[in-house]
């Protein structure tokens, strides 16, 4: 029954209620976290595929990866699944994440606060970048920001997936949950990063070889609400 939690009316009600919640922390100055504020900084860059140099190829690896990231289809479903509304723009979208660790399930609200769509230049390289970042809302077990970006090196044609962010534990009143999150939270988080990067790599390469695109799964009875990722 736990696998069906996100399909129930209560989950939909919780998703709608996120609109009334605020970000649960004060972002660091210029989004630069410091150790004295107990922020943990994470970053992972993962190769997905290669396409011809220059701008992204229509229907190529970069295009496919961007669509999967936009729709949250890359996430490792054994750790996180999400509900969100498709009748809202990406920027400002509220998402109800169901986090899974230590045999428990937790509802985690986040809001997309930034969309990346630019050319990035660093160290003589030029990359086409697209992605988005969310911040945690009141009631989340953590405080912080997480960004997902798809990058194409315009010289080499290499397409990468980058996960970056900063986080720290939010105040948790329940001592059992607090102890469990302290023991398993960081480990589960890093497992999620690597598993999601591998999943996105597999989905992109499978589609390039002719597999049908992974499409959004509408929540039965709630026309504009999607549950993601789709279990394939």
N, C-alpha and C positions, 0 to 999 in steps of 0.2 A: 504493500500500500504506500510505502514511503516514496516509491518511484513516481507516484501519481500526485504528489502534493501540489505541484505547480499547475495541475489541471483543474483544481478545485476552485469554487467561487471565492473562498477565503484568500487565496493567493492573488486573484484578480483584484479584490478589494484592497489588499495590501499594496499592490502596484499603483492603483489610483491614489492611494493615500500618500505616496511618496511626493506628490506635488506640493504638499504642505510641509515637507521637511526641509531643513536647512543643511548646508555643509557642516560637518561635525568637528571642524577644526579651523584654525586660522592659518591659511597658507603661508609658508615662509616667504620672506622678502624676495621678490623677483623669481619665485619658485625655485630658489636655491636652498635645499635643506642643509642643516648643520648638525653635527654630532652632539653639540651641547643641548639641542632640543630633542635628542633621542630618536632622530630619524634614521631609518635603515634605507640605504639606497641600493636599488637593484637594476641590473641591465643585462640583457641577453640579445645577441644578434645571431640569426640562424639563416643559412642559405636555403633558398626555395627552388630556384631554377635559373636558367640563363636564356636570354633572348638576344636578338641582334642589337648592336650598340645604337645609341641615339635615343630618341623619345620612345616611350612605351609603345609596344605593338598592340593594335586593336585586337582584342580577344586572346592576347598572349598571357604570359605568366603574371605580369604586373597587374593587368586588368582583372584576371581571375582572383588573384590574392586580395586585391582591394575589395572586390565584391564580397568575398568570404569574411573579411575582417569587418566590413560595414555591417553585415548581417549577423555577426557573432557566431558564425558557423565553425570557426577555428578552435573554439574553446574545448578543452578536455571535459567531456560530459560526466566522467566519473568523479570530477571534483567540483565543477561549476556548471549550472544551467541557468537560463535567464528567461524572464518574461519582459516584453517591451511592446509599445504601441507603434504601429506602422503609419498612423495618421499624424505623426509629429515629425518635424525635421530632426536630422541627426543631432545637430547642436541643440542642447537642452533636453535631449531624450532622457527620461528616467528609466532605469532598469532595475528590476527585482532579481537579484542573483540568489540562487539556492546553493549555499556552500556545503560541502560534504567532507567531513574529516572525523576520524576516531569513531565512526559508526553513527555520527549525529548529523542533523540537518539544521542549517541556520539560514534565515532570511536576511539578506544584505542589500540595502538600498544604495544605489549610486546614481550620479547624474553626469552626462557628457557635457563638459564645460569648455572643450577646445577641439577644433578640427584643424588638422594639418593638410595643406594642399599647396606645395611650393617646390622650388628648387633649392636644395641644400648644398652648400659649398664648404669643403673642409679639407685642408692638407692637399690641395691641388686636385681633388676629386669633386665631381658634380653629380648629384643624385636627384632623381625625381622622387618626391616623397608625398605620401598620402596616408592619413590615419586619424586617430582621435584619442582623446584622453578623458577619463572620468575622475571625479572626486567622490569621496565617501559621504554618505548622509547620516543624519542622526539615527541611532540605533544600530549602526554598523559596528562589527567587532574591532575594526581598525579605523585609523585615520590616515588619509593620504591620497595620493594621485597615482594612477597607472595609465600609461600610454602604449598604444599599439600602432606601429607604423610599417608600411610597405615601402621599400626603397629600391630604386633601380639605378645602378651605376651607369651613367650614360656612355662611358668609355668602354667598359668591359661587357656590359649587358647583363651583369649578375643582378638577380633580384633577391633581396634579403627581407626578412621579417625581424623587426626590432621591438622588444618589450623593455620599457624603462619606467621607473617610478620611485617613489619614496613612501614609506609607511611607518607607522608605529601602532602599538596596541591602544585601543580606546579604553576608557574606564569600563570595566565589566563587573557588575554587581554580584552575579552568581559565582560563588567560589569554585564550583565544579567546572563550569564553563571557562572561567579564568585560568584554572590550572591546566585544563585540556588544551586551550589555545596556546598557552605558554609552551607546552610540551610539543605540540604537533603543528601549530600555526605556520611558523616559518618554514619548516620542512615541507609541509603540504603546498605552500605558496611556490617554492622553488620547483617542486615536482610538477605543479600546474604549468609554470612557464615552459619547461622543457617538453612536457607532453603536448601542450598546445602548439608549440613550434613544429614538433614532429607531425602532428595531425595536419596542420596547414600545409606543410611540405608534401605530405601524401595526397591531400585533396587537390592541390594545384597540379602535381605531376599526373595524377589519375585523369583529371579533366583534359590536360594537354594530350593525353593518349586516347581520348575519345569517350571517357566516362561521362554520363549525364551530369549536368550541374547540380550541386546540392542546393535545393530550394528551401525557402522558409516554410515552417510548419505552423499553420494557423491553429490557434487554440479553439477546439470545437465549441461553438456557441458564442464566441466572442470575436466577431468578424475581423477587427483590426489588431488583435493581439497575437503576437508570435511567441512561440517557445523555441529557444535555440540553445545549443545547436541541435539540429535534427539528428536523430540516432540513425546512422547508416550501416 
